[in-house]
């Protein structure tokens, strides 16, 4: 199967998953007890006022009519407008997504830059002090929740280094330095636990690769140790690590919510929580769809990256 055909097939499958998720969230948000119109107007609203708001929001229509209209709008790329602010859902999500994506991307970068060298050192120095230190730090990172690490960083680094802000967010449009100074602490908080997971995965994968016959053959041929380690060893060991890192990035975005609260960042997670509390159907639906798109297309990206690392893997799953 060629690359274009494979990508087209996987894209269709991804769109199918997004459609199922969209349908599920449409049903779920309307199954929650409560009346969005009453939440908008308050508990003392008159029946006529409630009826007018429900009609304006389309909530007076039968459920299948609401579903059809929403799906028709969704097919055109229209996620609707917020019940409370009247702002388009797409605009609300884009405004809230930048801080979350910034923290997530910097966080996963920190995790990879720390974890892969640590995992390689741990595997090549097996049962030596370097291995014990890397393993201990990895388990420590895995066992500590991101929000707790965030609080520790806030009370230590945030108070000791005034140049690193400990609250709020600066857009990247304001400059790289202000942006990075606001992002580095929350990104470290979310990245360290995942660094522990990737370190353990890299170590296990490297140990498996180092015991393979082709590695023994490369040593017997007298190839330089660095060439054996990085070209023949690390390249093959990275394949399962890449898969895990891609999935972890998608999960990391969901785990940023608590860290955003610790550092006072108005990101995607806080937008979703507020919208659920308010029963702001359009934003909840749009947010869940965006999350599902990130998950399914990140999976596709990881598959393509996996095959670029190992060209022997055929498109379509065969080896």
Buried (B, 14 or more C-beta within 10 A) or exposed (E): EEEEEBBEEBEEEBEEBBBEBBEEBBEEBBEEEEBBBBBBBEEEBEEEBBBBBBEEBEBBBEEEEBBEEBBEEBEEEBBBBBBBEEEBBBEBBEBBBBBBBBBBBBBBEBBBEBBBEBBBBBBBBEEEEBBEBBBEBBEEBBEBEBBBBBBEBBEEBBEEEEEBBBEEBBEBEEEEEBBBBBBBBBBBBBBBBBBBBBBBBBBBBBBEBBEBEEBEEBEEEEBEEEEBBEEBBBEBBBBBBBBBBBBBBBBBBBBBBBBBBBBBBBBBBBBBBBBBEBBBBBBBBBBBBBBBBBBBBBBBEBBBBBBEBEEEBEBEEEE
